Amino acid sequence: MNREKLSGASHTRMIRLFIILDRMDEDWKQTVLSSGELGNLIATSAENIRKDLNALGCSASGRGYRVSELTTSLKVTLKLQQELSAGLAGLDSWGAVLLKNPDSFPGIIITAAFDSSQNRIERTESLLPLHPSYEIREVFKRENIRVGILASESSDPERILKRMIEGGAEGIINLTSCPLMVPENIFYHQADLTAGFLSIVSRINGVEK
């Protein structure tokens, strides 16, 4: 992917578009969709679709884009062919959920998990190797783990983050509500599911009424 041509917003739109197209059944993948129809899939304009796809070098044929060909092109240009290994920090809360499905997330495979509680490690059943948190740096280096997932706020997220980066992590997914500062050369995404749930509950219960 050419980051000089594709902005952060464009990159997010194209990732969302790829996910939707990739999940279509085979009948749909043989259809041709216009830029307007593609835009409707991710709630954006036809102009944005044309601009983003042009930046990626994906051109229309005839009246639009054949879904099968566009899906393949997006996978290649967005560099999604190669899965990356990930290390999971935190075996409670969201970590326990992720640990049960280590290979069910697109683009990554969780290959090792960590926790600051030795008691929790001993009580957790898993096919993955489980390590104490102080081994994060060494295990990341040894196993060439490139993505770190922070799933618990009970084990000092800032210290965990530091160990992951020192171990060679190039990207961090933060599932906690703790905002973290990362170096500019580290890709970072915060997906605070707890805050999302509580925000919806608060609104439904009338905070904005």
C-alpha positions in Angstrom: 0.0 0.0 0.0 1.2 3.5 -0.9 0.8 5.5 2.3 1.7 8.7 0.5 -1.4 8.4 -1.6 -3.9 6.9 0.8 -4.9 8.9 3.9 -5.9 7.4 7.2 -9.6 7.8 6.4 -9.2 6.3 2.9 -7.3 3.4 4.4 -10.1 2.7 6.9 -12.8 2.9 4.1 -10.9 0.4 1.9 -10.3 -2.0 4.8 -14.1 -1.9 5.5 -14.9 -2.4 1.9 -12.6 -5.4 1.6 -14.1 -7.1 4.6 -17.6 -6.8 3.2 -16.7 -7.9 -0.3 -14.6 -10.8 1.0 -17.6 -12.1 2.9 -19.9 -12.1 -0.1 -21.1 -15.5 -1.4 -19.8 -16.7 -4.8 -22.9 -15.5 -6.7 -22.4 -11.9 -5.5 -18.7 -12.1 -6.3 -19.4 -12.5 -10.0 -21.5 -9.3 -10.1 -20.3 -5.9 -11.2 -21.0 -3.0 -8.8 -20.8 0.7 -9.5 -18.9 3.1 -7.3 -22.2 4.3 -5.9 -23.2 0.8 -5.0 -19.8 0.1 -3.4 -20.2 3.4 -1.5 -23.6 2.3 -0.2 -22.0 -0.8 1.3 -19.8 1.3 3.6 -22.0 4.4 3.9 -19.7 6.7 1.9 -20.0 8.6 -1.4 -19.2 7.3 -4.9 -16.6 10.1 -5.2 -14.8 8.7 -2.2 -14.8 5.2 -3.6 -13.4 6.3 -6.9 -10.7 8.4 -5.3 -9.7 5.7 -2.9 -9.6 2.9 -5.5 -7.8 5.2 -8.0 -5.1 5.8 -5.3 -4.7 2.1 -5.0 -4.5 1.6 -8.7 -7.8 -0.3 -8.9 -9.6 0.7 -12.1 -13.2 0.1 -13.2 -14.1 -2.0 -16.2 -17.2 -1.0 -18.1 -19.9 0.3 -15.8 -18.2 -0.7 -12.6 -16.0 -3.1 -10.6 -16.3 -6.9 -10.7 -16.5 -8.0 -7.0 -14.2 -11.0 -7.4 -11.5 -9.0 -9.1 -11.8 -6.0 -6.8 -11.6 -8.2 -3.7 -8.4 -9.8 -5.0 -6.9 -6.4 -5.9 -7.7 -4.9 -2.5 -6.2 -7.9 -0.7 -2.9 -7.4 -2.7 -2.7 -3.6 -2.6 -3.6 -3.4 1.1 -1.0 -6.0 1.8 -3.4 -8.5 3.5 -2.0 -11.7 2.1 0.4 -12.5 4.9 -1.0 -13.2 8.4 1.0 -11.8 11.3 1.7 -13.4 14.7 0.3 -11.6 17.8 1.0 -11.8 21.5 -2.0 -11.4 23.9 -1.5 -9.7 27.3 -4.2 -10.3 29.9 -6.0 -13.6 30.4 -9.0 -12.1 32.2 -11.8 -10.0 30.7 -11.5 -9.8 26.8 -8.3 -11.7 26.9 -10.1 -14.9 28.0 -12.5 -14.5 25.0 -9.7 -14.0 22.6 -7.7 -16.9 24.0 -10.5 -19.3 23.1 -10.4 -18.2 19.4 -6.7 -17.5 18.7 -6.9 -18.0 14.9 -10.4 -16.6 14.2 -9.4 -13.0 13.6 -8.6 -11.7 10.1 -4.9 -11.1 9.4 -3.5 -12.2 12.8 -2.9 -15.4 14.7 -2.4 -15.3 18.4 0.7 -17.4 19.1 1.4 -16.6 22.7 -0.4 -15.2 25.7 0.8 -13.4 28.9 -0.5 -12.4 32.3 0.9 -10.8 35.4 -0.8 -13.4 37.7 0.9 -16.7 38.0 -2.2 -18.1 39.6 -4.3 -17.1 36.6 -1.8 -18.7 34.2 -2.0 -22.0 36.1 -5.8 -22.0 36.2 -6.2 -21.1 32.5 -6.7 -23.9 30.0 -5.2 -23.2 26.6 -3.5 -24.8 23.7 -1.2 -21.8 23.4 1.9 -21.3 25.5 1.2 -19.0 28.5 3.9 -16.9 30.0 4.3 -14.4 32.9 4.2 -10.8 31.7 7.9 -10.2 32.5 8.8 -12.5 29.7 7.0 -10.5 27.0 10.1 -8.9 25.7 12.1 -12.1 25.3 9.2 -14.1 23.8 8.3 -11.4 21.3 11.9 -11.4 20.1 12.3 -15.2 20.0 9.0 -15.8 18.2 9.1 -12.8 15.9 5.7 -11.6 17.2 4.9 -8.4 15.4 1.5 -7.4 16.9 0.7 -6.8 20.6 -2.8 -7.0 22.0 -3.5 -5.4 25.3 -6.6 -6.9 26.8 -6.5 -6.2 30.5 -6.2 -3.0 32.6 -5.2 -5.0 35.7 -1.6 -5.5 34.7 -0.1 -2.0 34.1 -0.8 -1.4 30.3 2.0 1.1 30.0 4.6 -1.3 31.3 3.2 -4.1 29.0 3.3 -1.7 26.0 6.9 -0.9 26.7 7.9 -4.6 26.8 6.0 -5.3 23.6 7.8 -2.5 21.7 11.2 -3.5 23.1 10.4 -7.0 21.9 9.9 -5.8 18.4 6.2 -5.2 18.1 5.3 -3.1 15.1 1.6 -2.7 15.9 -0.5 -2.4 19.0 -4.2 -3.2 19.5 -5.4 -1.7 22.7 -8.7 -3.2 24.0 -8.5 -1.3 27.3 -9.9 2.1 28.3 -6.4 3.3 29.2 -5.1 5.7 26.5 -1.5 5.0 25.6 1.2 7.0 23.9 3.2 5.1 21.4 6.2 6.1 19.2 5.5 7.5 15.8 6.9 4.4 14.1 4.4 2.0 15.9 1.0 1.4 14.3 -1.7 1.8 17.0 -5.4 1.2 17.3 -7.6 1.5 20.3 -10.9 -0.4 20.4 -12.3 0.1 23.8 -15.3 -2.3 23.8 -16.2 -1.6 27.4 -16.6 2.2 26.7 -18.6 1.3 23.6 -21.1 -0.9 25.5 -21.5 1.7 28.3 -22.0 4.5 25.8 -24.9 2.6 24.1 -26.5 1.8 27.4 -26.2 5.4 28.6 -27.8 6.7 25.4 -30.6 4.2 25.4 -31.4 4.9 29.0 -31.9 8.5 28.1 -28.7 10.6 28.8 -29.4 12.6 25.5 -33.2 12.8 25.9 
